[in-house]
C-alpha cells in the first residue's frame, strides 16, 4: 500500500499541494477498507515523511507552501501526535488539518 500511496501523492503533488485529508481518501481507495482509516493514514504519512518521500508543511495565502523546519523523524512524530489527537476527539480531518504535503524538491 505504501508504494501505491506514494505514487498517488506524488502524482497529485505535481499539480498542487496535497492536504492530509486527501490522503485519507487515497488510502480508502487503495485499500478498499474504512476500518482504522485515520490511524492507517497517519502511520503511512509518517512513514513516507520519515523515508523522505513527502515533505510536510503548512499553507499560507501569502507564501504558499512552507515546509516544516523540523527533520523527517520529528515531523513524522508530529503527524502521528496530531492524528492521534483527531482520533481521541472523534474528528475527521478537514483541509488544512494535520499538514499539507509536497514532493521533495517540489
C-alpha positions as CSV (number, residue, x, y, z in Angstrom):
1,X,0.0,0.0,0.0
2,X,2.8,2.4,0.8
3,X,4.3,2.4,-2.6
4,X,0.9,2.9,-4.3
5,X,0.1,5.7,-1.9
6,X,3.4,7.4,-2.5
7,X,2.8,7.2,-6.3
8,X,-0.7,8.7,-5.9
9,X,0.5,11.5,-3.6
10,X,3.5,12.4,-5.8
11,X,1.2,12.4,-8.9
12,X,-1.3,14.7,-7.1
13,X,1.5,16.9,-5.8
14,X,2.7,17.6,-9.4
15,X,-0.3,19.8,-9.9
16,X,-0.9,21.2,-6.4
17,X,0.0,20.6,-2.7
18,X,-1.8,17.7,-1.0
19,X,-3.6,18.1,2.3
20,X,-3.7,15.2,4.9
21,X,-7.5,14.7,4.4
22,X,-6.8,13.9,0.8
23,X,-4.5,11.1,1.9
24,X,-7.4,9.6,3.9
25,X,-9.4,9.3,0.7
26,X,-6.4,7.8,-1.2
27,X,-5.8,5.2,1.4
28,X,-9.5,4.2,1.4
29,X,-9.4,4.0,-2.4
30,X,-6.2,1.9,-2.5
31,X,-7.2,-0.5,0.3
32,X,-11.0,-0.6,-0.2
33,X,-11.3,-0.5,3.6
34,X,-12.6,2.0,6.1
35,X,-11.6,0.3,9.4
36,X,-8.9,2.2,11.3
37,X,-8.7,4.5,8.3
38,X,-7.4,7.6,10.1
39,X,-4.8,5.5,12.0
40,X,-3.6,3.7,8.9
41,X,-3.3,7.0,7.0
42,X,-1.4,8.7,9.8
43,X,1.1,5.8,10.1
44,X,1.5,5.7,6.3
45,X,2.0,9.5,6.1
46,X,4.5,9.4,8.9
47,X,6.4,6.6,7.2
48,X,6.6,8.5,3.9
49,X,7.8,11.6,5.7
50,X,10.4,9.6,7.7
51,X,11.6,8.0,4.4
52,X,12.0,11.4,2.7
53,X,9.3,10.6,0.2
54,X,7.0,13.5,1.3
55,X,7.7,16.9,2.7
56,X,5.1,18.2,5.3
57,X,4.4,21.8,5.8
58,X,1.7,24.5,6.2
59,X,0.0,26.5,3.5
60,X,-0.3,30.3,3.7
61,X,-2.1,32.7,1.5
62,X,1.0,35.0,1.3
63,X,3.7,32.4,0.7
64,X,2.1,29.2,-0.4
65,X,3.6,26.0,0.9
66,X,6.1,26.4,3.7
67,X,7.9,23.2,4.7
68,X,8.2,22.4,8.4
69,X,11.6,23.3,9.7
70,X,11.9,20.0,11.6
71,X,13.7,17.0,10.3
72,X,11.9,13.9,9.0
73,X,11.7,12.0,12.3
74,X,10.4,14.9,14.3
75,X,7.9,15.8,11.5
76,X,6.7,12.2,11.4
77,X,6.2,12.2,15.1
78,X,4.2,15.4,14.9
79,X,1.9,13.9,12.3
80,X,1.4,10.9,14.5
81,X,0.5,13.1,17.5
82,X,-1.9,15.2,15.5
83,X,-3.6,12.2,14.0
84,X,-3.9,10.6,17.5
85,X,-5.5,13.8,18.8
86,X,-8.1,13.8,16.0
87,X,-8.8,10.1,16.8
88,X,-9.3,10.9,20.5
89,X,-11.6,13.7,19.7
90,X,-13.5,11.6,17.2
91,X,-13.0,14.2,14.5
92,X,-12.3,13.6,10.8
93,X,-9.6,15.8,9.3
94,X,-10.6,18.8,7.2
95,X,-8.5,20.6,4.6
96,X,-5.5,22.1,6.4
97,X,-5.7,19.8,9.5
98,X,-2.5,17.9,10.4
99,X,-0.5,19.3,7.5
100,X,0.0,19.8,3.8
101,X,2.4,17.8,1.7
102,X,4.7,18.5,-1.2
103,X,7.1,16.2,-3.0
104,X,10.8,16.5,-2.2
105,X,12.3,19.2,-4.4
106,X,8.8,20.3,-5.3
